[in-house]
Amino acid sequence: MFPDHTFNLCNIPPWVIASWEFNDDPRKIEIDGVRQVNRFLFERLDGIDSPVRRGEVFNEFMTVKFKLHEWNDHQNDARRSLRNSYVRYLRGWGIDSNTIEGAVLKGWVESRLGMPPTFHRGRVLSKNSEEYQPYAYDRMRGHARTNAIDSQLDLLYEFCQYEMERRHPGERWLTLYRGTCDAEDYELLEQRDRRHQCVRMNNLSSFTSNREFAWEFGSTVWEVRIPLVKVFFFSGLLPDSLLKGEEEYLVVGGEYWVKKLLY
């Protein structure tokens, strides 16, 4: 999945981030310059104890930085561009990850971390395949109608990582669950025994922290140890109802060792 010209905008090569070895010994992923340029935000968050209030401050900062509050002052395309913020794309993912919104989020992972998707409206075999084109088209349409969406998502990821450090001090992993109806369609990299295997996940995939909820999404449920640094977003990050119904986590993909649950 990684052509010779693959590059990214973070401190770790894409093939390292995508490997199961990285998951076993994760390192901090830093998107180039984001924390430094926005250090005022993170310095302010340092002085706030309440995670709910920190989420409110983050939303307020994003509104001002990207002028999202000015949508009512504009007409037509400019108005729509300001209204189509990171919040809309997260909501869209919650409805269907194989849409324009899903393509934009997967596109952020590809742009910043160098990891292309393996699925969007169908299997994506490579960047040169015909199957890549629907994803590329959806991603282009999403970017055309949104103001600086990748920059918004840069800050969202860095804020998520800040909150991971605040809420899980000293920890490196979470145990999450993924339900699927098409387990046989995942690329199988290695089989250890009947219940333990290494599979390739899409470059951005949904998990839940609730084992019971996972069974609502498929007849196969995997238990997976997820590095905190690969969590892009989670349902309790912001003080609204985004993705809270399934206690959802959006996780950067790659090679994962999974344990198949019997129930």
Secondary structure, DSSP 8 states (H G I E B T S, - for coil): ---TT---SBSS-HHHHTSHHHHHS-----BTTHHHHTHHHHHHHHT---HHHHHHHHHHHHHHHTTGGGGGGS-HHHHHHHHS-HHHHHHHHHH-TTSHHHHHHHHHHHHHH----SBSSSB---TTSTTHHHHHHHHHHHHHTSSSHHHHHHHHHHHHHHHHHHHSTT--EEEEEEEES-GGGSEEEEE-SSSEEEEEEEEEEEEES-HHHHGGG-SEEEEEEEEGGGEEEETTSSSS-TTTTTTEEEEEEEEEEEEE---
